[in-house]
Amino acid sequence: MQSLTITQYPTSISPPRLDLYPLRQTAASNLSTPTSGNNRRGMAASRRESTSFKSLAARGTSIAEDDDDGYCTLLDFAGNGREGTNVGDDLVVLLYHLQHACKRIASLVASPYNSSLGKLSVNSSSGSDRDAPKPLDIVTNDIILSSLRNSGKVAVMASEENETPTWIKDDGPYVVVVDPLDGSRNIDASIPTGTIFGIYNRLVELDHLPVGEKAELNSLQRGNRLVASGYVLYSSATILCVTLGSGTHAFTLDHSTGEFVLTHQNIKIPTRGQIYSVNDARYFDWPEGLRKYIDTVRQGKGENPKKYSARYICSLVADLHRTLLYGGVAMNPRDHLRLVYEGNPLAFLVEQAGGKASDGKREILSIQPVKLHQRLPLFLGSVEDVAELESYGDVQQTVNPGYEV
């Protein structure tokens, strides 16, 4: 067999000199899984320098102006208090285990062996056949559950893939709600997918209740009680976007080091965009108000005189990520998306970026969940765009004939 060689591609840009930056010890050789919140410095010490991200940081030192090399990982950011809030040791440990799970999922969805996993369905009592979980969903769900167990910081996990929450640890300080793999039914077409998560404090006043009851009530907290939330986008880059309650920040996975590196600090969604994201093949099922809004903005006759463009990936995380960066509205007018696992975590993230999250009538974070798998319409995006859409009144699609895929 021919030995592996490095191919030199013709380019006017010289490759980076790896010897310019001394490498620190790798996580694989030097980092053990933290079992206590006191290991914050130990986790941060696992950081390895990346030439590519150091170059990025050198061109934009605002990423971490007080760092000598501009290289800031997720754990550096949370553990060193860069966000301006008092992020406790327990949350840093939990973030360590969550990001570890998402790295495993990123590798899984990029694997040539995920195709058969993505196509086969398994029996489920949690909705229609179209929404029935697939083996790939189950695998990612198990990966996250395992990581949360190992963290020692989680009392209960509620997942879109499970009918009931899973009680993990009586004295775990946190509750985690999660959609393990959003968009998984399109994975065999290599469409971007994502993981969505939200983190609450455990309600200690419920500790006296039976396990099943306290697990469910802890998971049904209102969205305005979230401590942190985020998503991970699995696409051409793997991006972890998170808020810890003071701004929204994105970290890109550097595959040369295995670290999530800060690339978008303090994201601010534009107050108005020029893009709407919705499946407008369903135009004739929409209520009059929504049709009128879309007709108006794409003709440039709305409050924004520019004509809007449609951009729709059919992956909630991907559509929202673009909306965060460019502005506009990402929406699903049907009562299809789940409040607990998708609506609340993403609404918190959007509002922390200066945007607006609505079901067409109410702010998402003000809605009290009454069921674990409660569904609702969802409109996320620029504050002026969402407010203009709401002003049309009748934007929630109540007629749902069902769509075969």
N, C-alpha and C positions, 0 to 999 in steps of 0.2 A: 504493500500500500504506500502511496506517495506520502511523504511527510508533509505536515502543515507548514505553509510558508505565508509570509505577510506580503500582500499585494500592494504595490505603490501606485496610487492613482494620480494621473496628471492634474496638478493643481498649482496655483500660484501661491497658495498659503502653506507655509511650512508647518509640519506637525509639531505639537507641543513637546518641549524637552522635559521628559518626566523627571530628570535629575535636578530640575530647578527647585522642586519643592520636596523636602524630606517627608517621607511617608511615616505616619504613626502606626502603631501596632494595629492589626486588623481586629475587627469584632470577633471573627471566628476563632482567633487564637488567644484573645485577651478578655473577652466579655462573657461573663456568666449571666444567666437570667436573674434579674433582681428579685429578691423576695421581700425586700423591705424598702420603705420610702427613703431610707438613709443612703441609698446607693446612687443618688442622683449624680454625684460627681463621677462615680464609676462608669455610669452609662455615657456621660458626656465625654469621658476620656477615651471611649471607643471610636471617636470620630477620626476618620481618615481623610486626608486632604485629597481633593480632586482637581486635576489640572484644568479640566474644562470649566468647572464651576468657579475656580479661582479666577479664570480669565473673565467670566461673566461678572463676577463681583468687582474686578478691577475696573470694569467699564461702568459700573453702577454702585458706588460705594454706599449708597443709601440703604442697601440690603442690611448691612451691619456696620455702621460707621465706627463703632467702638471696638471692633474685632480687628486684630492685626492683619488678618488675611481675608476678611470678608466672607468666610465660609461658615455658615451657621446652619446646623441641623435642627430638626424638629425638637429634639430633646434639649439641645442648647437653648433654643428659643423659649421653650416652656420652663425648663429648669432654672434658667438664669434670670427669669422675670422680665424678659424683653417686652412682653405684651403690656406691661404696666399694671398687671393685676397680681395678686398673691396666689399663684398657682401652687397648691400644696404638693407635698411629696407623693401622696397617694395618687393624685391625678397624673403626675409625671410617670409613675410606674404603669398606670393603666394605659396611657398613651404609648408607652414603649411596647406593650403587648399587642395593642391594636395595630400599630404600624407593622409589627412583625407578622401578624395575620395577613395584613393587606399585601405585604411583600410576597408571601406564599401564594396568595390568590393571583397576584400579577403574573407570577411564574406559571401558574396553572392555566390561566386563560390564554397565555401565549404559547402553550404547549401544543405540539402536533397531535397529542392524544386526547384533546378536549372535544374533538368533533363528535365522536360517538356519544360522549357524555351529554353534549348539548342537545342532541336530537331525540333522545329517549325520555319518555315521561314515566313517572311512577304514580302509583295510586295515591290519591289525596282527597280529603274531605273538605279542603279549604278553598272552595270556589270552583269556577268553571274549568273545563279541560284546557282552555287556552292559557289559564293562569296556573295550571297544575305544576307543582315544582318538578324540576328535572334533576337527574342525578348530579349535574354540575352545581345546581343550587344547593343540594343537600351536602355536597362535599365542602363548598365554601361556608355553609352554615356551621358544619362541624369544625372547620378550621378556626372560625371566630370563637365558637363556644370553648374550644380547647384553650385558646389563648386567654380568654377571660377567666377561665378556671385557674390557669397558671399564674395569673396576675395576683390572685388573692385579694383583689380590691373590689370585686363585683358581687352584690347580693343576688341579683336576678338579671337574666337576659330575656328580652322579649324579641322574637324574630318573626318576620313576615312568613317564614317557612314553617312555623310551628303554630298549632292551634292555641296552645297555652304557653305562658312564660315558663322558663326553666329556673328554679331556685338553685343557687350555687353555694352561697356562704352566708350564714346568719349575720355575721358582723361585717360583711363587705359594705363599704361606705357608699357604693355607687350602684345605679340601675342603668343598664345599657339597652337601648332599643336599636334594631338594626334591620336593614334590607341587605342581605349578604351579597346578592349579585343582581343588581338592576339591569334590565335589558338582556338577560341571558338567552332569551328565545331567538335572538339575532346573532348569537356568537359565532355560528358556523359561517356567517357572511363577513366576519371580522369587523362588525360594527362595534364602536366603543361601548364598553359596559362600565359598571361602577358599583361601589359599596357605599351605602348611606348609614350613618350612625348618629345617635343622640345619647347624651349622658346626663343623668339626673342624680341628685343626692337621694340616698335611701331615706324613706319616711320612717324614722325611728318610732313615731307614735303608733305605727301599725305593727310593731314587733310582736305584740301579744296575740295577734290573729293567727288562725290556721295558715299553713304554708301556702296553699293554693290561693286563698283569699288575699293575703298580703302581697303575694307575687303579682297578682293581677292589678290590685289597686296601686302598687308602686309603679307599674308600667303605664297606668292611665293618667299620669300627671299632665297638667296643662303645659303647653309648650313654653309659656313664659317663665317656667321654673327650670328650664334647661341650664345646665352648668357649662356644657360644651356640645358642639355638634360638628359634623363634617361629612365630606364625601371623598372617595378615592376614585379617580378617573383612570381606567385602564385603556389606553389608546396608544398613539405613537410615542407618547411619554406617559409615565405613571405619575399622576399628580394628586397629592393629598391636600385638600383645602379644608381649613378648620377655623373655628372660632372658639375661644375660651372665655368669651363674654366681653371682650374688649377689642373689636376689630376682626376682620377676616383676612386670613393669610394662606398662601399656597406654597407647598413644598414639592419639589420635583425629585423623583427617585433617580439618583446617580448610580447607574448599574456598575460603574467601576469601583464603587466603594460600598454599595448596598445601603446608603444613607439617603433619607429624605432631606433635601437641602432647600433652604429658603430662597425662593425665586420671585415671589410676588408678595411684598410686605404691605399690609394695610390696604387691601383692595377696596377701591371705591367704585361702585357701579355708577355709570353716568346717569344723571338725573333724567335724561331722555335718550332713547336710542333710535334706531331706524330699522329694526328687525323684529318680526314677530315669528314665533315658533309654535306651530300647531298643525295637526293633521287636517288640512282644509279640504281633503277629499270628502270629509264629513259635513261640508258646508251646508247641504240641504237638510241636515238633521239639527242644525244649530237654531237657537232661538233668534228672534228678530233683532234684538239688541246686539248680539255678538256679530251677526252678519253685517249689520250696519256699521259697527266699529271697524271691522276688517275692510269692508268696501271703502270706507272713508280714509283710513290711513294709507292704504296702498295706492290711492289716487292722490295722496299728498294734500288732502282737504281737511285734515284734522288739526289739532292744536300745533302740531309740528308740520310746517309746510312742505317738508321733504317726503317723497314717496317711500313707503316702507317696502322692504323685501322679505320674502318668506324663506326661512331656513329651518328645516326640520329633519332631525337625525333619527327620531323615534327611540332615543335613549335619553331618559330624563336627566341623568347626570351630565351627559355630553351637551345637551341643549342648554342646561342651566349654566354650565361652565362658560360657554360662549357668551351667554347673556350677561353674566357677571363682568366679563371683560369688555364687552362692546355695548351693552345696554339693550333696551327693548323689553319684550315680554316673552317668557316661555310659559305655555299654558296647556292644560287639558280641561276643557269645559265640562266633561262628564264627571259624574261621581264615581271615579275609577281609582284614583290614587289614595293610598292609605294615610290617614292623618297621623297615626302614631309613628310609623316607620319612615315615611317620606315627607309628608306635609310639615310636621313640626320641626324636624332637624333642618330641613332646607330653608324653611321660613326664618328660623333663628339666624342661620348663616347669611341669608340675603339681607335681613334687617341690620345685622352687624356691619354689612358692607354699604349701608345707606340706602338700601332698596326697600321694596314693599312686597308683602305676601298676603294674598287674599283668596277667599273662595268665591269671589265675585260680589259678596255682600259684607262679609266680616273679615277682620284680621285673623289670620290663621292661628296665631299664638294666643288669641283670646278664647278659642273654642275648647270647651271641656270634653275630652274624649269619653265616650260611654261604652265603647266596645273596642277590643284590641284590634280588630280588622276593619274598623269603621272607615268608610270611603267618602271622598268629597271631591268637588272640582278644585283645581289649583291654578292660580295665576301668580307668577313670580317675575320680578324684574325691576326696571327703573321706576322710581317713585311717581314721576309724572305720567308715565305711560300707563301704569296700573291704575292710577287715579282716574285718568281719562277713560279707560275701559270701563271701570266701575260706574262712571257717570251715565253710561248708556242703559243701565238698569237691568235689563233682561239678558244676562250673559251666561247663565248656568244652563247647560243642556239637560233637560229633564226627560226628554224622549230619547230612549237608548234602544234602538232596534237590535243591537248586537252585531258584531262584525266578525266574519269568518276570515281567518288568515291562512 
